Amino acid sequence: MNRPSPNAEVNVETLKLLLQTVWADDTLDPKEREQIAALGPKWGVPAETMDFLLKHLDMGKPLPQPNLSLLRQHRDVVLAAAEWFVGVDGVVEESEKDFLATVQELLG
């Protein structure tokens, strides 16, 4: 997937949102992790931020919450990225669908 925004902060916050989406079913499929690891550099996410986020995923620690007020300003691209990403492992779990519905509500 292409970079959602030329704004690096939007891309970092979108990535955080995607992490919340993949973790919605309490499992991290290797395909999902691979996609997250590949998206970060492609989207211009700093390496130290990627390391921090991936460590949280690998250790099952709570993930940092995305900045929803910023993401609301870029709703369409953020939702498109989230919808694309939930299907990356070939299976869209019911919990992931529920999470996407919640994200749509949160973003307005």
N, CA, C and O of each residue as an XYZ file, in Angstrom:
432
protein
N       0.835     -1.178      0.000
C       0.000      0.000      0.000
C       0.880      1.242      0.000
O       1.911      1.283      0.672
N       0.474      2.237     -0.745
C       1.216      3.487     -0.809
C       1.101      4.261      0.487
O       0.186      4.039      1.281
N       2.028      5.164      0.692
C       2.035      6.038      1.856
C       0.709      6.796      1.916
O       0.325      7.446      0.944
N       0.007      6.717      3.051
C      -1.298      7.380      3.129
C      -1.214      8.894      3.011
O      -2.129      9.526      2.482
N      -0.127      9.482      3.497
C      -0.048     10.938      3.540
C       1.401     11.385      3.359
O       2.323     10.648      3.706
N       1.607     12.585      2.819
C       2.956     13.134      2.788
C       3.420     13.571      4.182
O       4.606     13.822      4.393
N       2.489     13.660      5.123
C       2.776     14.056      6.501
C       3.238     12.830      7.294
O       2.463     11.897      7.503
N       4.494     12.831      7.732
C       5.073     11.681      8.435
C       4.302     11.346      9.707
O       4.133     10.171     10.035
N       3.839     12.355     10.421
C       3.104     12.109     11.662
C       1.794     11.354     11.398
O       1.415     10.475     12.172
N       1.119     11.695     10.323
C      -0.109     10.986      9.947
C       0.210      9.525      9.662
O      -0.547      8.635     10.049
N       1.322      9.279      8.990
C       1.704      7.911      8.661
C       2.033      7.101      9.911
O       1.658      5.932     10.005
N       2.725      7.704     10.866
C       3.035      7.008     12.124
C       1.747      6.677     12.862
O       1.580      5.560     13.352
N       0.838      7.637     12.943
C      -0.414      7.414     13.666
C      -1.299      6.400     12.941
O      -2.008      5.625     13.583
N      -1.260      6.403     11.610
C      -2.006      5.400     10.840
C      -1.433      4.013     11.100
O      -2.178      3.045     11.249
N      -0.125      3.921     11.154
C       0.519      2.636     11.456
C       0.117      2.146     12.846
O      -0.153      0.959     13.029
N       0.077      3.043     13.819
C      -0.374      2.658     15.162
C      -1.801      2.115     15.113
O      -2.129      1.139     15.787
N      -2.629      2.750     14.318
C      -4.008      2.284     14.171
C      -4.046      0.896     13.544
O      -4.823      0.043     13.973
N      -3.217      0.666     12.537
C      -3.151     -0.653     11.911
C      -2.703     -1.705     12.921
O      -3.196     -2.833     12.909
N      -1.780     -1.339     13.782
C      -1.344     -2.273     14.822
C      -2.500     -2.629     15.744
O      -2.644     -3.784     16.147
N      -3.312     -1.655     16.074
C      -4.492     -1.933     16.894
C      -5.437     -2.886     16.155
O      -6.045     -3.769     16.759
N      -5.545     -2.691     14.851
C      -6.419     -3.536     14.032
C      -5.933     -4.974     14.008
O      -6.725     -5.895     14.204
N      -4.634     -5.185     13.769
C      -4.129     -6.558     13.691
C      -4.177     -7.242     15.040
O      -4.283     -8.466     15.114
N      -4.102     -6.473     16.099
C      -4.112     -7.046     17.445
C      -5.537     -7.260     17.942
O      -5.726     -7.805     19.030
N      -6.540     -6.849     17.180
C      -7.937     -6.969     17.600
C      -8.336     -8.415     17.869
O      -9.222     -8.666     18.686
N      -7.696     -9.370     17.194
C      -8.023    -10.782     17.425
C      -7.032    -11.452     18.381
O      -7.007    -12.677     18.495
N      -6.212    -10.641     19.068
C      -5.236    -11.110     20.062
C      -4.175    -12.050     19.497
O      -3.518    -12.772     20.247
N      -4.008    -12.044     18.186
C      -2.942    -12.833     17.571
C      -2.269    -11.980     16.499
O      -2.882    -11.092     15.907
N      -1.025    -12.270     16.275
C      -0.287    -11.579     15.226
C       0.174    -12.615     14.224
O       1.126    -13.358     14.462
N      -0.512    -12.651     13.113
C      -0.149    -13.552     12.036
C       1.202    -13.113     11.471
O       1.457    -11.914     11.359
N       2.070    -14.058     11.115
C       3.369    -13.678     10.537
C       3.233    -12.772      9.303
O       4.073    -11.899      9.082
N       2.183    -12.977      8.503
C       1.975    -12.122      7.326
C       1.669    -10.688      7.759
O       2.131     -9.730      7.140
N       0.881    -10.555      8.836
C       0.547     -9.231      9.329
C       1.802     -8.520      9.841
O       2.021     -7.343      9.553
N       2.618     -9.249     10.601
C       3.840     -8.644     11.132
C       4.773     -8.247      9.988
O       5.375     -7.173     10.004
N       4.879     -9.113      9.018
C       5.728     -8.833      7.856
C       5.260     -7.567      7.137
O       6.075     -6.731      6.747
N       3.960     -7.432      6.967
C       3.419     -6.252      6.296
C       3.679     -4.982      7.102
O       4.048     -3.951      6.539
N       3.485     -5.056      8.420
C       3.753     -3.896      9.273
C       5.222     -3.506      9.167
O       5.544     -2.329      9.005
N       6.113     -4.493      9.259
C       7.547     -4.225      9.187
C       7.930     -3.603      7.840
O       8.832     -2.768      7.779
N       7.256     -4.001      6.776
C       7.545     -3.452      5.450
C       6.921     -2.070      5.255
O       7.503     -1.211      4.593
N       5.750     -1.861      5.827
C       5.069     -0.579      5.647
C       5.804      0.567      6.314
O       5.880      1.668      5.768
N       6.344      0.309      7.492
C       7.006      1.386      8.235
C       8.033      2.139      7.407
O       7.903      3.351      7.235
N       9.049      1.461      6.889
C      10.048      2.173      6.080
C       9.454      2.782      4.803
O       9.843      3.875      4.391
N       8.530      2.081      4.196
C       7.900      2.580      2.970
C       7.139      3.878      3.240
O       7.073      4.763      2.386
N       6.565      3.976      4.440
C       5.788      5.154      4.816
C       6.635      6.225      5.500
O       6.105      7.255      5.916
N       7.943      5.995      5.620
C       8.804      6.990      6.240
C       8.761      7.009      7.755
O       9.120      8.014      8.369
N       8.327      5.915      8.373
C       8.298      5.828      9.833
C       9.737      5.618     10.316
O      10.429      4.726      9.826
N      10.187      6.431     11.272
C      11.565      6.287     11.766
C      11.845      4.880     12.300
O      10.974      4.244     12.893
N      13.066      4.412     12.082
C      13.461      3.055     12.482
C      13.256      2.823     13.975
O      12.820      1.743     14.373
N      13.560      3.816     14.807
C      13.397      3.631     16.250
C      11.926      3.492     16.635
O      11.598      2.769     17.576
N      11.054      4.168     15.927
C       9.617      4.024     16.170
C       9.165      2.625     15.768
O       8.396      1.984     16.484
N       9.645      2.156     14.622
C       9.296      0.796     14.176
C       9.778     -0.239     15.170
O       9.035     -1.159     15.510
N      11.014     -0.107     15.647
C      11.549     -1.054     16.627
C      10.681     -1.083     17.877
O      10.347     -2.152     18.388
N      10.323      0.090     18.359
C       9.489      0.206     19.554
C       8.143     -0.495     19.354
O       7.712     -1.281     20.199
N       7.489     -0.205     18.237
C       6.165     -0.783     17.967
C       6.236     -2.298     17.776
O       5.405     -3.032     18.311
N       7.216     -2.762     17.022
C       7.337     -4.204     16.775
C       7.690     -4.965     18.054
O       7.232     -6.091     18.249
N       8.495     -4.365     18.921
C       8.800     -5.008     20.200
C       7.540     -5.171     21.030
O       7.340     -6.207     21.664
N       6.696     -4.160     21.030
C       5.435     -4.260     21.760
C       4.598     -5.415     21.221
O       4.033     -6.196     21.987
N       4.527     -5.512     19.918
C       3.774     -6.609     19.312
C       4.370     -7.960     19.665
O       3.652     -8.875     20.068
N       5.675     -8.085     19.514
C       6.342     -9.357     19.749
C       6.208     -9.824     21.191
O       6.140    -11.023     21.461
N       6.169     -8.870     22.115
C       6.090     -9.217     23.528
C       4.662     -9.251     24.046
O       4.434     -9.587     25.208
N       3.699     -8.907     23.200
C       2.302     -8.907     23.617
C       1.973     -7.783     24.582
O       1.000     -7.873     25.331
N       2.777     -6.723     24.572
C       2.539     -5.576     25.451
C       1.451     -4.688     24.867
O       1.201     -4.712     23.661
N       0.802     -3.903     25.728
C      -0.182     -2.942     25.215
C       0.462     -1.996     24.204
O       1.593     -1.545     24.379
N      -0.270     -1.719     23.172
C       0.234     -0.854     22.110
C      -0.106      0.599     22.395
O      -1.135      0.888     23.005
N       0.757      1.523     21.955
C       0.427      2.941     22.134
C      -0.796      3.306     21.304
O      -0.967      2.838     20.178
N      -1.624      4.134     21.872
C      -2.845      4.552     21.194
C      -2.528      5.579     20.108
O      -1.681      6.451     20.306
N      -3.197      5.481     18.977
C      -2.993      6.484     17.923
C      -3.649      7.808     18.300
O      -4.567      7.854     19.119
N      -3.171      8.863     17.697
C      -3.718     10.206     17.893
C      -4.968     10.338     17.016
O      -4.880     10.684     15.838
N      -6.118     10.060     17.605
C      -7.364     10.056     16.831
C      -7.753     11.434     16.319
O      -8.349     11.544     15.248
N      -7.430     12.476     17.055
C      -7.799     13.808     16.563
C      -7.055     14.133     15.272
O      -7.619     14.748     14.367
N      -5.804     13.726     15.184
C      -5.060     13.910     13.936
C      -5.628     13.018     12.839
O      -5.808     13.465     11.706
N      -5.912     11.761     13.167
C      -6.412     10.824     12.163
C      -7.790     11.221     11.636
O      -8.115     10.941     10.482
N      -8.593     11.864     12.464
C      -9.917     12.338     12.001
C      -9.782     13.318     10.847
O     -10.643     13.386      9.969
N      -8.698     14.071     10.860
C      -8.475     15.056      9.800
C      -8.106     14.393      8.473
O      -8.121     15.036      7.424
N      -7.775     13.102      8.530
C      -7.358     12.349      7.340
C      -8.168     11.055      7.241
O      -7.643     10.014      6.846
N      -9.428     11.130      7.598
C     -10.303      9.974      7.761
C     -10.287      9.021      6.574
O     -10.121      7.816      6.758
N     -10.454      9.525      5.385
C     -10.599      8.652      4.211
C      -9.368      7.791      3.961
O      -9.492      6.591      3.715
N      -8.182      8.391      4.022
C      -6.972      7.610      3.766
C      -6.684      6.643      4.906
O      -6.161      5.551      4.682
N      -7.023      7.039      6.120
C      -6.803      6.172      7.277
C      -7.721      4.953      7.203
O      -7.274      3.825      7.410
N      -8.987      5.175      6.912
C      -9.923      4.048      6.785
C      -9.539      3.127      5.634
O      -9.641      1.906      5.755
N      -9.103      3.699      4.528
C      -8.678      2.868      3.398
C      -7.497      1.985      3.795
O      -7.454      0.808      3.438
N      -6.546      2.544      4.529
C      -5.384      1.762      4.974
C      -5.814      0.651      5.928
O      -5.336     -0.478      5.816
N      -6.704      0.954      6.858
C      -7.159     -0.052      7.824
C      -7.943     -1.164      7.132
O      -7.749     -2.340      7.436
N      -8.821     -0.802      6.210
C      -9.617     -1.805      5.500
C      -8.727     -2.704      4.648
O      -8.946     -3.914      4.581
N      -7.737     -2.122      4.006
C      -6.791     -2.920      3.218
C      -6.033     -3.884      4.120
O      -5.838     -5.053      3.785
N      -5.613     -3.373      5.264
C      -4.716     -4.152      6.096
C      -5.367     -5.351      6.767
O      -4.712     -6.380      6.928
N      -6.638     -5.256      7.165
C      -7.242     -6.387      7.871
C      -7.323     -7.634      7.006
O      -7.424     -8.740      7.537
N      -7.281     -7.487      5.711
C      -7.341     -8.645      4.831
C      -5.992     -9.171      4.388
O      -5.921    -10.083      3.565
N      -4.914     -8.602      4.927
C      -3.576     -8.948      4.448
C      -3.201    -10.402      4.741
O      -2.415    -10.995      4.002
N      -3.748    -10.977      5.801
C      -3.417    -12.371      6.118
C      -4.357    -13.350      5.420
O      -4.268    -14.559      5.630
N      -5.265    -12.822      4.582
C      -6.168    -13.674      3.833
C      -7.450    -14.018      4.574
O      -8.349    -14.641      4.009
N      -7.537    -13.613      5.841
C      -8.713    -13.903      6.657
C      -9.100    -12.643      7.414
O      -8.258    -12.010      8.051
N     -10.373    -12.281      7.343
C     -10.859    -11.154      8.127
C     -11.733    -11.730      9.235
O     -12.851    -12.189      9.000
N     -11.191    -11.690     10.445
C     -11.899    -12.214     11.607
C     -13.049    -11.282     11.979
O     -13.028    -10.093     11.660
N     -14.036    -11.828     12.646
C     -15.175    -11.025     13.097
C     -14.710     -9.901     14.025
O     -15.229     -8.786     13.966
N     -13.727    -10.199     14.884
C     -13.221     -9.167     15.795
C     -12.559     -8.021     15.025
O     -12.626     -6.867     15.448
N     -11.924     -8.341     13.901
C     -11.314     -7.299     13.075
C     -12.383     -6.449     12.400
O     -12.230     -5.234     12.282
N     -13.462     -7.082     11.958
C     -14.585     -6.326     11.389
C     -15.190     -5.404     12.433
O     -15.511     -4.250     12.149
N     -15.343     -5.924     13.643
C     -15.886     -5.114     14.733
C     -14.977     -3.931     15.034
O     -15.438     -2.814     15.268
N     -13.677     -4.203     15.021
C     -12.715     -3.128     15.281
C     -12.817     -2.052     14.203
O     -12.792     -0.860     14.512
N     -12.932     -2.460     12.952
C     -13.056     -1.472     11.865
C     -14.313     -0.628     12.030
O     -14.293      0.577     11.780
N     -15.393     -1.252     12.446
C     -16.629     -0.499     12.690
C     -16.418      0.521     13.806
O     -16.907      1.649     13.737
N     -15.682      0.105     14.832
C     -15.383      1.016     15.935
C     -14.507      2.174     15.455
O     -14.728      3.324     15.835
N     -13.518      1.869     14.622
C     -12.645      2.904     14.081
C     -13.456      3.889     13.265
O     -13.242      5.097     13.366
N     -14.376      3.400     12.464
C     -15.215      4.301     11.669
C     -15.989      5.240     12.572
O     -16.115      6.429     12.278
N     -16.514      4.709     13.677
C     -17.244      5.559     14.624
C     -16.316      6.579     15.271
O     -16.674      7.750     15.403
N     -15.124      6.141     15.675
C     -14.173      7.034     16.342
C     -13.708      8.165     15.434
O     -13.484      9.287     15.889
N     -13.566      7.861     14.153
C     -13.097      8.863     13.212
C     -14.221      9.762     12.697
O     -13.975     10.763     12.026
N     -15.447      9.389     13.022
C     -16.592     10.222     12.650
C     -17.077     10.071     11.244
O     -18.035     10.735     10.847
